[in-house]
Amino acid sequence: MWWFYTVILGMSFGQVLHGLAQGVRSWRIYDDRRIYLPGTLWQVFLLVLIVQVWLAVTYFRETVTQISILGLVAFLCVPAGIFIMTSLLPGQDGDDDEGAPTYDELFARTRPLFFGVLIVMVLINAVHGILMGELALDMDLLFQSLIVVGGVVGLFLRRPSADAVLAGTMIVLVVLYIAVGYSSVEVIPVD
């Protein structure tokens, strides 16, 4: 099961890195084009979210020896949701065709799905925690609640500057959660 989870997270990580590379390449090739800041920040958000999920799985794997079918479904929703979200972010590949939609227009089309997947992904985990009696008033619940609030706010934003601020806020949120919740990571030596 762990390899499947890791493969999906790895595919997501690769897809986000590819999107970032497209943006940088487009910026370097076309002198008049700037990197689309909200899109780049949402890609960075997905990168730090992937790191957070990977750290959570590392801790989870050490403590859990059995998992229920409901737990497995909830568990697999996270990497699947992240992979879908990476697929919903439009590429910044520099399409110069007349009449081609801008990044802003493309993201506006996928916005409800992008933030909807984020919200549903977190809610599935929260509902699973409630059903299993594992959800407590702690830092994890606060983090999940703030991610859902950010997703709901993202559904209604329409300006690139507001998108950039929300994405930056969400990045800081995940980085703080990683810093506080996973202050150290055990490194397993390879023999």
Secondary structure, DSSP 8 states (H G I E B T S, - for coil): -HHHHHHHHHHHHHHHHHHHHHHHHHHHH-TT----HHHHHHHHHHHHHHHHHHHHHHHHHHH-S---HHHHHHHHHHHHHHHHHHHHS--------TT---HHHHHHHHHHHHHHHHHHHHHHHHHHHHHTT---SSHHHHHHHHHHHHHHHHHH--SHHHHHHHHHHHHHHHHHHHHHHTS--------
